Amino acid sequence: MYFRQGNYQRAIEYYERALVISKKENNKLTILNITANLGEVYAKAGQGKKAQEYLDSALAMCKALQASIFEPQIYKSMSSNFARQGKMKEAYDLMLQYDVSRERIYGEESSRKIAQMEMALNIQEKEKEVESLKKEDEIKTLELRNTRMVITSILLGALVLVSGFNLVMGKRRHTKKSNAAF
């Protein structure tokens, strides 16, 4: 907040406190981030030499930790620091490194995001296909049950007709025998 307000001395004070805490916790990525931020604040405050010490340290940590996501911002801060000091050749060279680093990081990130999106799309299509197959299976199961019910109904109907026919015929025979007996 102090950095954004332009109160660089207060920002440095709080970043230094945060750095002490992070070192106690041995949180290397946080140390890297705070060190880079301190370099940028010192550069904005016009303390180029101190800024360069922090930025060089941050770049070394970045490479040691293989935390290349921090590289572009560090190179950009270094370039701005040299430009403020009037060292335009160094500022230009670092800006070229910034561009290369940024393209490598964000190009890889874009490729990774595209691959993730393609995978998500494929998964979504497969899920839709599975859902469609489940629905087709459910429809076929219901059709099979329906067919079984129709066949069962026809058989029961035929059985009732045969039973009714036998009952009627049995009564007629019984009636004929009864009439013949009289």
C-alpha positions in Angstrom: 0.0 0.0 0.0 2.8 2.4 0.9 4.6 1.5 -2.4 1.4 2.4 -4.4 1.0 5.6 -2.5 4.6 6.6 -3.3 5.7 6.5 0.3 8.8 4.4 -0.5 10.5 4.8 2.9 7.5 3.3 4.7 7.3 0.6 2.1 11.0 -0.3 2.5 10.4 -0.4 6.3 7.6 -2.9 6.0 9.3 -5.0 3.3 12.4 -5.2 5.6 10.2 -6.5 8.4 8.5 -9.0 6.1 11.9 -10.2 4.9 13.0 -10.9 8.5 9.9 -12.9 9.2 10.2 -14.8 6.0 13.8 -15.7 6.7 12.9 -17.0 10.1 10.2 -19.2 8.5 12.7 -20.1 5.7 10.1 -19.5 3.1 12.3 -19.2 0.1 9.7 -18.1 -2.5 8.4 -15.3 -0.2 12.0 -14.2 0.5 12.6 -14.1 -3.3 9.4 -12.1 -3.8 10.1 -9.6 -1.0 13.7 -9.2 -2.2 12.5 -8.4 -5.7 10.0 -5.9 -4.3 12.7 -4.2 -2.2 14.8 -3.8 -5.3 12.0 -2.2 -7.1 11.1 0.1 -4.1 14.7 1.2 -3.7 14.9 1.9 -7.5 11.7 4.1 -7.3 13.2 5.8 -4.2 16.2 6.8 -6.3 18.7 4.5 -4.5 20.0 2.7 -7.5 23.0 1.0 -5.9 20.9 -0.5 -3.1 18.2 -1.4 -5.6 20.7 -3.3 -7.8 22.0 -5.3 -4.8 18.5 -6.5 -4.0 17.6 -7.1 -7.7 20.8 -9.1 -8.3 20.1 -11.1 -5.2 16.5 -11.8 -6.3 17.7 -12.9 -9.8 20.2 -15.3 -8.3 17.5 -16.7 -6.0 15.2 -17.0 -8.9 17.6 -19.1 -10.9 18.6 -21.2 -7.8 15.0 -21.9 -7.0 14.1 -22.3 -10.7 11.2 -19.9 -10.0 11.3 -18.5 -13.5 7.9 -16.9 -13.1 9.6 -14.0 -11.2 12.3 -13.4 -13.9 10.4 -11.0 -16.2 9.5 -8.6 -13.4 13.1 -8.7 -12.0 14.6 -7.9 -15.4 12.1 -5.1 -15.9 12.9 -3.6 -12.5 16.6 -3.9 -13.3 16.1 -2.2 -16.6 14.1 0.7 -15.0 16.8 1.1 -12.3 19.6 1.4 -14.9 17.5 3.8 -17.0 17.0 6.1 -14.0 20.8 6.1 -13.6 21.2 7.0 -17.2 22.8 3.6 -18.1 20.8 3.2 -21.3 22.9 0.3 -22.8 22.4 -1.8 -19.7 18.7 -0.8 -19.5 18.2 -1.8 -23.1 20.1 -5.2 -22.7 18.0 -6.0 -19.6 14.8 -5.0 -21.4 15.7 -7.6 -24.1 16.2 -10.2 -21.5 12.8 -9.2 -20.0 11.2 -9.7 -23.4 12.9 -13.1 -23.9 12.0 -14.3 -20.4 8.5 -13.0 -20.6 7.9 -14.7 -23.9 9.4 -18.0 -22.6 7.3 -17.9 -19.4 4.0 -16.7 -20.9 4.5 -18.6 -24.1 4.9 -21.8 -22.0 2.0 -20.8 -19.8 -0.2 -20.1 -22.8 0.7 -23.5 -24.3 0.0 -25.1 -20.9 -3.4 -23.3 -20.6 -4.3 -24.3 -24.2 -3.5 -27.9 -23.4 -5.5 -27.8 -20.2 -8.5 -26.3 -22.1 -8.2 -28.9 -24.8 -8.1 -31.6 -22.2 -11.1 -30.1 -20.3 -13.0 -29.9 -23.6 -12.2 -33.6 -24.4 -13.2 -34.6 -20.9 -16.5 -32.7 -21.3 -17.2 -34.3 -24.7 -16.5 -37.7 -23.2 -18.8 -37.0 -20.3 -21.5 -36.0 -22.8 -20.9 -39.2 -24.8 -21.1 -41.3 -21.6 -24.2 -39.5 -20.5 -25.7 -40.1 -24.0 -24.8 -43.8 -23.8 -26.4 -44.0 -20.4 -29.6 -42.5 -21.7 -29.6 -44.8 -24.7 -29.0 -47.8 -22.3 -31.9 -46.5 -20.1 -34.2 -46.2 -23.1 -33.3 -49.7 -24.3 -33.9 -51.1 -20.8 -37.3 -49.4 -20.6 -38.2 -50.6 -24.1 -37.2 -54.2 -23.1 -39.3 -53.9 -19.9 -42.2 -52.6 -22.0 -41.8 -55.5 -24.5 -41.7 -58.0 -21.6 -44.9 -56.4 -20.1 -46.7 -56.6 -23.5 -45.6 -60.3 -24.0 -46.6 -61.1 -20.4 -49.9 -59.3 -20.8 -50.6 -61.2 -24.1 -49.7 -64.6 -22.4 -51.9 -63.8 -19.4 -54.7 -62.7 -21.7 -54.3 -65.9 -23.7 -54.2 -68.0 -20.5 -57.4 -66.2 -19.3 -59.1 -66.9 -22.6 -58.0 -70.6 -22.6 -59.1 -70.9 -19.0 -62.4 -69.2 -19.7 -62.9 -71.4 -22.8 -62.2 -74.5 -20.7 -64.5 -73.3 -18.0 -67.3 -72.7 -20.5 -66.7 -76.0 -22.2 -66.6 -77.8 -18.9 -69.9 -76.3 -17.9 -71.5 -77.2 -21.2 -70.3 -80.8 -20.8 -71.5 -80.8 -17.2 -74.8 -79.4 -18.4 -75.1 -82.0 -21.2 -74.3 -84.8 -18.8 -76.8 -83.5 -16.3 -79.5 -83.2 -19.0 -78.6 -86.7 -20.3 -78.9 -88.1 -16.8 -82.5 -86.8 -16.4 
